[in-house]
Amino acid sequence: MDDYPLLNLFWTMLWFFLWIMWLFLLFKVVTDIFRDHTLHGWGKAGWLVFCILLPYLGVLVYVIARGKGMSQRDIKQAKDSEAAFQDYIRKAAGTQGGGTQGGGASATDELTRLADLKDKGAITPEEFEKAKAKVLS
C-alpha cells in the first residue's frame, strides 16, 4: 500500500465508478432497444449491433437520437406498473363491488383483509389508512 499513493487510489475509484455508470447506461440502452414497440426487427438488430461493435459511440448516438422516447417509455412503464398494482390492491381488498356479504360484516371483513395486506407488506400504511377511511365512510 505504501507504493500506491492516495491520489492514485481516488483516480482509480473515479474511473471504476465511471466504468460502472457506463455499464449501467449500456444495459439501459439495450433494454430500451428491446422494449421499444415502434422499432421493428431490423432496426432493433441494427442498434444492437451498433451498440455491441462500437459500444461508446453506439450508446452515445442512441441516447442523443432516441433519449426522449427512452424517457417516455420509462414513464409509461412506471404508470402501467402503478395501475396494475392499484388494480391488484382493489381486487385483493375486495373494494370494487362495495362488499362481499352485506351489512356490518362486510366492512369488518374488508378491514381484516386490509390489515392482512398491510401486515404482509402488500400495501403501505398510507394506502391502508386511505382504504380504511373509504370502507368506514
Salt bridges, closest charged atoms under 4 A:
ASP32 OD1 - ARG35 NH2 3.04
ASP32 OD2 - ARG73 NH2 2.71
ASP36 OD2 - ARG66 NH2 1.87
ASP36 OD1 - ARG73 NH1 3.52
ASP74 OD2 - LYS28 NZ 3.07
ASP74 OD1 - ARG35 NH2 2.75
ASP80 OD2 - LYS76 NZ 2.92
ASP87 OD2 - LYS91 NZ 3.40
GLU129 OE1 - LYS132 NZ 3.60
